[in-house]
Amino acid sequence: MGIEIIKEFFSDSHQITSKQQIIPLRRKLAFIITAFTVLIVIFLGILQNRLLSQVLKEDYQAHRNQIEEATLDAIGYYDNLNLLIAKTKESRIKSVLDRVLADYQKGITAGSLKLSSYIDKDIENLYLIDNKNIILHSTDPTEIGLDFSKFPEFSRQLDDIRSKGVLFVDGISIPTKQKQLKLFA
């Protein structure tokens, strides 16, 4: 009886039953491995997404800081360039203005001064402005009669400059039509 059980266990009919049980077990194992792999991939994807998001935010902030620093540096360079240009031209501009003032003090009226004769490479236009801040005479005829008193802030600045009695060199202006730098004094 014991031998018959052993023979029956190793018989073909038992092997078929055993194979039938192994196939569903393989399917279950493959399903479990696949599901576990999908879960791991999802978890790693979420982790990678968060890490990448953090890195991108840090890179964005670093680039933004670099751009801000470069912009501030460029503005500083531009301001220093303006000061350098103004200082180098100030003495030449002063000599031209001294010549205009000397001729005016000789009795030549403002309207009869030939302002274009004072123009050099450092001075593009000359303006004679009265105490009411109106341009009386200019090398640019389109500017004659311009009334700065209509611009109270600028008119006050002109009054302040006039009251000090010193040469005042203003910042560089970049006109868009002529595409050249202008320095006002």
Secondary structure, DSSP 8 states (H G I E B T S, - for coil): -HHHHHHHHTSHHHHHHHHHHHHHHHHHHHHHHHHHHHHHHHHHHHHHHHHHHHHHHHHHHHHHHHHHHHHHHHHHHHHHHHHHHHHHHHHHHHHHHHHHHHHHHTT--GGG--GGGG-BTTBS--EEE-TTSBEEEESSGGGTT-BGGGSHHHHHHHHHHHHHTS-----EE--TTTTS-EE--
